[in-house]
Amino acid sequence: MATTAAAMGVAVAGTPWRARANEHFATLEAMEASVQLAPEGYPTTDIWGYGGTSPGTLIRVAQGGRVQRRFVNSLPQPSAIHWHGLRSDNAMDGVPGLTQDAVAPGGSFDYDFVAPDAGTYWYHSHNRSTEQVARGLHGVLIVEEPDTPDVDRDEVLVLDDWLLDPETVQLATPIDAPHSRSHGGRIGNLVLTNGTFDQTLDVQQNQRLRLRLVNAANARIFSLDLIGLEGWTLALDGMPLDAPEAIGGAIVLGPGQRADLIVDVVAEAGAPAYLTRAERGGSQPQATFAVTGQASRARRGLPDALPPNPNDTVDPSSDVAQLAFNMEGGAMGGLRRATFEGEAMAFRDLAQANQFWSFNGTVGMTDTPFASFDRGQTARLSILNDTAFPHAMHLHGMHFREVLAGNALGPWRDTLLMDGGERRDIAFVANNPGKWLFHCHMLSHAASGMMTWMEVA
């Protein structure tokens, strides 16, 4: 991309006046560390983490408050932080080459923006993301409602997987192999919750919990079920639903997606209670809830809906910019020729360049935007997944709604999970000025062509 942070008026790493002006900012340092990922008895694993852990430092701010963090890069590679799902100022979105320069090793950058929407969000590296997120560079950002729900506990559960060498328990290499790029992405062999192999929470019967689920994996899709717990979904991707929806089946989260649940512990003391994930041939515990007693004799009633976040009304039927958005490529895909860096190339040549996917016949980022919108304009994207694999499409800077039959609208989201062969429509109001990324959150796919950008004037 020809666009640079300097050209956009963004202060880059090491700019002296920023450093002097914001000495009060808390530090968020990306660093190398060694942690116990595998079960006890195995060696520790070398990771990269914010604050030396993965997940990294948990950040909580009040709705309407400011997120103010000095990012310090103590890694051997340049890096930057994207605040996933936050409608931040464009200069704070953390995309090297589009909104800022990558922060060099030893450098720093001050992130400072208002958090307008309450909910569950997360942050992660957006430079060499396939590798840096796989090494552990992610954390959770909670924006708290002015009036919190009536729950006994608020628990964050970060779901992740790591692809480790079974002999050394270090990251399996190459981290970004061509097979991962051209197939389903980098899928791990060690599945963790909150960086722990056996996440266990002590609970009591009839306690009411708010569970904030975050899928931080590079490519794994989690299909989750409750055992000994019953409840409701209150928000998806941080955005509240109009009313609580009873959980009657699997909770499916693609990479980058989140869900806020309110659940009651219905299991008796000593009985099993789990959050489980589907695996081939059955299911496995993702988190264990050890029921040790009884909090009350009866359950509470239906919870109230969360207060809605401020957002423009989407009307997909009038005066909209309608765009076709076709995903092609990958193993067993339909990509034969595509444009890559301004040159038409055959699939064989693209594969040699480790590029396997395209949007509308174009592979990867371009110097001009995929689409440009006037501020306040409504956009409708008709997305076709003309590939053999699922993709989790993430829009930076704005939220969208899926357009259903009869122009009914689905819930607000920032990441859309699509199966191979599906066609889905989304609509959003282009209300946040700047240059915004749109990409697959199977991070190997984004690195190998499934990434573009849009501009809001």
Order of alpha helices (4+ residues) and beta strands (2+ residues): alpha-beta-beta-beta-beta-beta-beta-beta-alpha-beta-beta-alpha-beta-beta-beta-beta-beta-beta-beta-beta-beta-beta-beta-beta-beta-alpha-beta-beta-beta-beta-beta-beta-beta-beta-beta-beta-alpha-beta
